[in-house]
């Protein structure tokens, strides 16, 4: 089976040489037929030059397209090279090359998608807020998939060519969408425990609070797209319950002092009740038409 190790990179001249050396050092001791490709996302430094010198197959984007579009290009190139197994890793050296054969082994054992989980072991190399955000993601995805997943945002993963062919259409991270779509298509998903190195600060998020905000926005998107009845049902029923509570208040006034005024509150009650019913019905409609 042909193994393609795919690395997306953007201005990683400081680490890319070490990453490729480490992968070659590990993989040369195995019997796997492998190649390393690098998809350069419009780097302006020596990333491409270094990768080519070390025998890496390089594809370059003319402009910086971002992670998701670059990942899609990676999949296209891997399939063009007739990959049977694809290992996806990062260019910053966060992930250890020694874990790559462990990912591949799980594929040989019958798994279709194997994630390198940073959270099976206690991980001190990730910021506190990032740890909390990932645990929240893991809880949500485990609930949706009815299977315990400890790390849904890990970019260190191995998968078959069939997984690589899955079309990704949403704008949250490819790691999460690939995971859910693979589950929906009944592919076998597993994890292995990995350790990581401390690397440079994330370029995606300038501040931990920005990451936390983005994480929760994505969680809501996941529920909206894959559990629409739960998502809209909770919102609709909450509004409906609040409207009914106001209705009970009016009933209490009617039986005691009598209803005098409260026109604004009356309109609010009607608005909450009708809005709640509409949102719940929309949830049923979305559930019928979910992807």
Long-range contacts (C-beta under 8 A, 24 or more apart in sequence): 1-32, 1-33, 1-84, 1-85, 1-108, 2-33, 2-34, 2-35, 2-81, 2-82, 2-83, 2-84, 2-85, 3-27, 3-32, 3-33, 3-34, 3-35, 3-83, 3-84, 3-85, 3-86, 3-87, 3-104, 4-34, 4-35, 4-36, 4-37, 4-78, 4-81, 4-83, 4-85, 4-86, 4-87, 5-34, 5-35, 5-36, 5-37, 5-86, 5-87, 5-89, 5-100, 6-36, 6-37, 6-38, 6-39, 6-74, 6-77, 6-78, 6-86, 6-87, 6-88, 6-89, 7-36, 7-37, 7-38, 7-39, 7-56, 7-88, 7-89, 7-90, 7-91, 8-38, 8-39, 8-41, 8-67, 8-70, 8-71, 8-74, 8-90, 8-91, 9-38, 9-39, 9-40, 9-41, 9-43, 9-47, 9-51, 9-91, 10-40, 10-41, 10-42, 10-43, 10-47, 10-64, 10-91, 10-203, 11-43, 11-44, 11-45, 11-47, 12-43, 12-45, 12-47, 12-91, 12-92, 13-43, 13-45, 13-46, 13-47, 13-50, 15-91, 15-92, 15-93, 15-199, 16-47, 16-50, 16-51, 16-91, 17-50, 17-51, 17-54, 18-93, 19-89, 19-90, 19-91, 19-92, 19-93, 19-97, 20-50, 20-51, 20-54, 20-56, 21-54, 22-93, 22-96, 22-97, 23-89, 23-97, 23-100, 24-54, 25-97, 26-97, 26-98, 26-100, 26-101, 27-97, 27-100, 27-101, 30-101, 32-101, 32-104, 35-81, 37-74, 37-77, 37-78, 37-81, 38-91, 39-70, 39-73, 39-74, 39-77, 41-65, 41-66, 41-67, 41-70, 47-91, 57-81, 67-173, 67-174, 67-204, 68-168, 68-171, 68-173, 68-174, 71-168, 71-174, 72-168, 72-174, 75-164, 75-165, 78-161, 78-164, 79-161, 79-164, 79-165, 83-161, 83-164, 84-160, 84-161, 85-158, 85-159, 85-160, 85-161, 86-158, 86-159, 86-160, 86-161, 86-163, 86-164, 87-157, 87-158, 88-155, 88-156, 88-157, 88-158, 88-159, 89-155, 89-156, 90-155, 90-156, 92-199, 92-200, 93-197, 93-199, 94-125, 94-156, 94-196, 94-197, 94-199, 95-155, 95-156, 95-194, 95-196, 95-197, 96-194, 96-195, 96-196, 96-197, 99-156, 99-192, 99-194, 99-195, 100-158, 102-192, 102-194, 103-156, 103-157, 103-158, 103-192, 104-158, 106-158, 106-190, 106-192, 107-158, 107-159, 107-160, 110-188, 111-188, 111-189, 111-190, 112-159, 112-160, 112-162, 112-163, 112-182, 112-187, 112-188, 112-189, 113-157, 113-158, 113-159, 113-160, 113-163, 113-178, 113-179, 113-182, 113-187, 113-188, 113-189, 113-190, 114-157, 114-158, 114-159, 114-189, 114-190, 114-191, 114-192, 115-149, 115-151, 115-152, 115-154, 115-156, 115-157, 115-179, 115-189, 115-190, 115-191, 115-192, 116-151, 116-154, 116-156, 116-157, 116-191, 116-192, 116-194, 117-150, 117-151, 117-154, 117-191, 117-192, 117-193, 117-194, 118-151, 118-154, 118-194, 118-195, 118-196, 119-150, 119-151, 120-150, 120-151, 120-191, 120-192, 120-193, 120-194, 121-193, 121-194, 121-195, 123-195, 123-196, 125-196, 125-197, 125-198, 126-196, 127-208, 127-211, 128-208, 129-208, 129-209, 129-211, 129-212, 130-208, 130-211, 132-212, 133-211, 133-212, 133-215, 133-216, 134-215, 136-215, 136-216, 136-219, 137-176, 137-215, 137-218, 137-219, 140-219, 140-222, 140-223, 141-176, 141-179, 141-180, 141-222, 144-180, 144-183, 144-222, 144-223, 144-226, 144-227, 145-179, 145-180, 145-183, 145-189, 147-183, 147-189, 149-179, 149-189, 149-191, 150-191, 151-191, 152-176, 152-179, 156-194, 162-187, 163-187, 170-221, 170-225, 172-218, 172-221, 172-222, 173-218, 176-218, 176-222, 180-222, 180-226, 225-290, 225-291, 226-290, 228-283, 228-286, 228-287, 228-290, 229-283, 229-284, 229-286, 229-287, 230-283, 231-283, 232-279, 232-280, 232-282, 232-283, 232-286, 233-280, 233-283, 235-279, 236-275, 236-276, 236-277, 236-278, 236-279, 236-280, 236-281, 236-282, 236-283, 237-276, 237-280, 238-276, 239-272, 239-273, 239-275, 239-276, 239-279, 240-272, 240-273, 240-276, 240-277, 240-280, 241-276, 242-272, 242-276, 243-268, 243-269, 243-270, 243-271, 243-272, 243-273, 243-276, 244-273, 246-272, 247-273
